[in-house]
Amino acid sequence: MKSAAKVNTDGLYLEDELVDDAFSGVFPFYAPSSLTLSYENEQLDTYQPTVTNSNTTDQTSQEKIPAGYIVAVPVPLGLYHPRFDIQGWLIYEAEFNQKLLEAQNAYEQRGKESQTSFQKLHDEWQSKPEKERGEEPVYSASNFTTPERKDPTTFWGEGLSDEAIKELTQKTEQQPSEADQLKQRIADLEVTLTQLMLGNIGK
């Protein structure tokens, strides 16, 4: 298992979510349907057999609206409220898949042309007298090169505005550090102890 980021529909980070190690990319998650929940509650009291309509099921699945996304892309350090560019990612993935398909088609085409060329060369070699043939042609297949992918962490950005960050940092700076708080507690205890001692002397 590994940790992935759970974000809302705007891409703003919500919390960490444990996912399988094989999980990668970005996938939507859906909120439980209120209709489904009310139906299940009714079934606790009475049971009524129903006939499922495939068309209705298809329409229901098509009408599902994501409640957010699970993002298996590491969140860079230094962000106050991380935001993942969901739309940018979806557009990039569509463009990358298109490039990948084009690269695969081009690779297959080159392979066919190379195979045809080799077969012709081999046929010519085989048609010659054995003493004149020389070395037998060897077919060498080309390697497929996957298009280079963009660093997925670049889709993470700051979800807070500059004004919100400024306000947040100012509040943090105004708050005393742990060391200062500890010193203040010690000073308060010393005052309390002194007061107790003076009170005992007065008695």
Residue pairs with C-beta under 8 A, 6 or more apart in sequence:
1 18
1 19
1 20
1 21
2 18
2 19
2 20
2 21
2 23
2 72
3 16
3 17
3 18
3 19
4 16
4 17
4 18
4 19
4 23
4 70
4 71
4 72
5 13
5 14
5 16
5 17
5 70
5 71
5 72
5 73
5 75
5 82
5 84
6 13
6 14
6 15
6 16
6 17
6 29
6 68
6 69
6 70
6 71
7 13
7 14
7 68
7 69
7 71
7 83
7 84
7 86
8 14
8 67
8 68
9 66
9 67
9 68
9 69
9 86
10 83
10 86
11 69
11 83
11 84
11 85
11 86
11 159
12 81
12 82
12 83
12 159
13 75
13 81
13 82
13 83
13 84
13 159
14 68
17 70
19 70
19 72
23 70
23 72
24 72
25 72
25 73
25 93
26 69
26 70
26 71
26 72
26 73
26 84
26 86
26 89
26 90
26 93
27 69
27 70
28 66
28 67
28 68
28 69
28 70
29 66
29 67
29 68
29 69
29 70
30 64
30 65
30 66
30 67
31 67
69 84
69 86
71 84
73 84
73 152
73 153
73 155
73 156
74 153
75 82
75 153
75 156
76 82
76 153
76 156
79 156
79 157
79 158
79 159
80 158
80 159
80 160
80 164
80 165
80 168
81 158
81 159
81 160
82 156
82 157
82 158
82 159
83 156
83 157
83 158
83 159
84 155
84 156
84 157
85 155
85 156
85 157
88 155
89 152
89 155
92 150
92 155
96 147
96 149
96 150
99 147
100 146
100 147
103 144
103 145
103 146
103 147
104 144
107 142
107 144
110 142
111 141
111 142
114 139
114 141
114 142
115 139
118 137
118 139
121 137
122 136
122 137
122 139
125 133
125 134
125 136
125 137
126 133
158 165
160 168
176 184
